Amino acid sequence: MSLRNIGHRLYQGEVSFDFVGKRKIWYSISAVIVLVAAVGLAMGLHLGIEFKGGSVYTVHKPGLSASQAKETADKIIGSNTALVQTTDKGDVRVQVSAQESIPAATFTKEFSQAVGVQEQDINAQVIGPSWGADISKKALTGLIVFMVLVTVYMAIAFEWRMAVAALVALIHDLLITIGVYALVGFEVTPGTVIGFLTILGYSLYDTVVVFDTVKENTRGITKQSRRTYSEAANHGLNQTLVRSINTTVVALLPVSALLFIGGGLLGAGTLNDISLALFIGLAAGAYSSICVATPLLAQLKEQAPDMKALAKRVAQRRASEAKAAAEGRGRDAEGEEFDGGEDDGDEVPAGMVGQRNQPTSRSRGKGRPSGKR
């Protein structure tokens, strides 16, 4: 069966996955993942030089390997804290933390003599810790403003319960992405922050699409008694399931190329920074929109008095229908038993031959002499 046929059957309600009914399972999975992410956050993020300050030296020398550059830089600063990467132009990028109190001019002179390169071929850039602190403050401010605007928009366009569910899903995705980033040990750079903000937008987009379908399916739901809000929400979720999967797969393909080919094979550090955040965030966003946001919305909605009354009416109707069906089956069984117990004594079994009984005439033999004629 093709994915298209599955999507059509899901949309028509011919098949259905009970995501909302199994919400405790999804909550447990999310809790475990968030706990692992919290462990990573407790270990601390590997902040880039843009956030903690330091010096960046770009060395232009053909044939200079990253391992040779790191060994030389570690000898100069007296520790093994130097970070070395190769750029797409073939240059070597050496990062020295601000904690290593060595002047840029001294490092440039000693490094050029050690690797045999002119000092003018080394581009030194000193970044103060105040610049990184300012960037961190602006990123946090932007994140808070984004969350507030999202909550207000969802509350106006939909309702406050959908706003709460969407906000929880966004925080869920952000915690998982940052936690995994900390566990992997990748450096947090401005490109990483861009990736974090990008995945929040994607997660919100997917959640809004699902919520819009749920809103259409639950319009006027209190006027009927055939299904509860959770069942209608689950049906809407199944209608958009294939679309969410397709969108996620299509988005993950180029991001995977950036992460495994661009960052892994080519060694481009900037691609690693943004692609890992996007890869984790896209996967977490697809999961949260299906298994976190909608089940949480249904749980919040079912607490409303009108939805409780609806659930009670649905249960009563189903109980009465089940009772009527049981009584109907009982009457059918009694009818079959009555039909099978009728007296069949007058019937002659097939295949038996016997004397035929007929009434004897009273006048037969009268006036006829006995004996031979």
Beta strands, then each sheet from edge to edge (+ up, - down):
strand 1: 46-47
strand 2: 54-59
strand 3: 83-86
strand 4: 92-97
strand 5: 122-127
strand 6: 187-188
sheet 1: 1+ 6+
sheet 2: 3+ 4- 2+ 5-
end
